[in-house]
Amino acid sequence: MVGAGVMGCSLAFYLSRAGR
C-alpha cells in the first residue's frame, strides 16, 4: 500500500524530529 510508505516516511521524520 502506498499509504504505508507515506505513513512510514512521515513517522520516521516525526520520530527523528521529536528525538532531536
BELPE-V443000 format. One record per pair of residues at least 12 apart in sequence whose C-alpha atoms are under 8 Angstrom apart, sorted by the first residue. I is the first residue (numbers start at 0). J is the second residue. D is the distance in whole Angstrom. If there is no record, write none. Layout:
i: {I;I}
j: {J;J}
d: {D;D}
//
This chain:
none
//
